[in-house]
Amino acid sequence: MDIPYHKIFNRSIERVILSSLIFQPEFIDEVSSEISEKDFYFEFHQHVYKAIIHIYFSKKIITEEMIKEHLEKQRKFNENEFLNIFTEMAVTKIEHYIAELKNKSIKRELLNLAKEIEHAIFQQDMESDELLNFVEGKVFAIGQNGGGDFKESNEIIEITSSYIDKMRERENKDLIGIDTGFKVLNKMTTGFNAGDLVILAARPSMGKTALALNVVYQAVQNNSGVAFFSLEMPVEQLMLRLLSIDSGIELQKVRTGSLSDNEYSRIHHSLKKFEDKMLFVDDDGGININQLRTKLRKLKSKNPKLSLAVIDYLQIMNSAGSKDRQAEISEISRNLKLLARELKIPILALSQLNRALESRTDKRPIMSDIRESGSIEQDADIILFVYRDDVYRKKAELEKKNVQPNQQQVSEPEQIVVEAELIIAKQRNGPTGTVKLHFHKHLTKFTDYYDGETKNYVIQQPTKINITEPFRFDSNDEYDMPQF
């Protein structure tokens, strides 16, 4: 059977696009974000497009001579093919040609994928679950114009130079990724960055879900898209917590509806603030890693501004196979890391800690305390622990009085704002240490630590001896006082 090649490439369309970009470089900014050199079928057309983009972003004037000189240096120039580009007239409206170029490029990629699927089935004898994930990943990459070959050294230099220039132009030098909402944590981590797997772990009642929701709240208020997979808590309970954080109204009042007219009005004001935000919640408690991966890929393709995914929490999730539990968690963590890189977003995954730490004198967590850790320590880019000493003090007092927690009769007002520690136990690209925070129990809300007189944040750096040094912002730094 003859292959209808006209369905997968069009030489004339490729020449029109290149001719138009040479004579009307104002198109390049928009076009360069929509197509790459691989969208051209003919190899020489790929070289010309790449040369045009390089010259333009090097802030030089695009001329025939400049393109020719650039290609000759790389020994990729073809005189006849170059002249043939100019046989096609440049156009003032290029959108139709770009759409048709992409259409044919995607068809070629799908045709190649069909061959890969055939090979995976008959030659590699791939299992169906593995094959589905392989196909989903490939289709997503095609849709995102992703995937690629080795990058050559000149391209590496260009990408790196562009990154450095972009970093220099930023106003907030401490923040590159998602704003966590905490000043010192941002300073130490530069925010949660694209492709990072961040593990947030704690014992029950320490506030790991509360801290994650603080990060979510900050992200959506900054108009970033957030996907929250809640395997433990229904969507309305999550939303009530966010409303309490935003309104400053005690969570118990919000949950029970015991609101004054003024508080009721504030809650509805907070609700309206979330109406146009990109918050997506999946509260399917039985989701497995394959289902999560499929849902997140689809969500990202429909909402390109999706900037963060949160999973609450790892140990509840299932893998697709019937492996032992430690192997399952290892598979889940590895897949989450690969998914973060594929989607170019940070994934914040919550995790439980082993009960063994309860028997230690110092109950601050260490990495080996992560339950069913397996490869979590290796896969994670950042590992954070939430620690609150007041939880253990309260427990010790009850044990001393031989009173069960659920039997306690509160005779004195409970302290509603307590100190908390956020321990950065691992960071692949930055320092480790401890950040002091305040936890507002009535709001289930964390805020930056404030000692009432100075902006005194504590960071512990790992040394041979354990030294705690104060970290102080300059007096002209902005600081929002905790809201009560």
Number of C-alpha atoms within 10 A of each C-alpha: 3 4 7 8 10 9 12 19 22 16 14 13 17 23 22 20 24 21 21 22 21 22 15 14 16 12 17 17 12 9 17 13 8 14 17 16 18 17 22 23 18 14 11 17 22 17 19 22 23 19 19 24 19 18 16 17 13 11 8 11 13 19 13 14 9 15 21 17 14 19 18 12 9 9 9 14 18 12 9 8 12 17 11 12 21 15 12 17 14 19 15 9 10 15 13 9 16 18 13 16 22 20 15 20 22 18 15 18 16 15 12 11 16 13 11 14 17 12 13 16 13 9 10 10 11 15 10 10 11 13 15 15 15 15 15 16 18 17 18 19 17 17 11 15 17 13 11 8 5 7 10 8 9 10 13 12 12 13 12 12 12 13 11 10 10 10 14 10 9 11 8 10 11 17 21 17 18 22 22 22 19 18 21 24 25 18 14 20 23 21 21 26 22 19 20 25 28 26 26 26 30 25 22 12 12 20 21 24 25 21 21 21 22 22 23 27 23 17 22 19 15 12 16 19 21 24 22 23 23 21 20 15 14 14 17 12 11 17 15 17 25 24 25 23 24 23 23 19 20 21 21 15 15 19 14 8 11 12 17 10 9 8 18 16 13 19 21 12 14 18 16 11 14 17 9 9 16 18 19 15 17 16 18 15 15 11 19 16 20 18 15 17 18 15 13 19 20 13 15 19 15 10 12 11 15 22 25 29 21 23 25 24 21 20 20 17 20 20 19 16 11 9 12 8 14 15 17 21 25 20 20 23 25 17 17 26 20 16 21 21 16 18 23 17 24 26 29 27 23 22 26 21 21 16 12 11 16 13 8 9 7 9 15 17 23 17 16 13 18 23 20 20 21 18 16 24 18 13 20 22 21 22 26 26 26 23 24 22 15 14 13 14 11 12 14 12 11 15 12 9 10 9 13 10 11 6 8 10 8 7 6 6 6 8 10 11 17 16 17 24 21 22 24 25 18 22 17 13 11 13 15 21 19 25 23 22 23 19 24 21 17 18 25 21 24 26 22 23 25 18 10 8 6 11 19 17 20 19 23 19 16 14 7 6 7 9 11 13 12 12 14 13 15 8 9 6 8 9 12 8 12 14 10 11
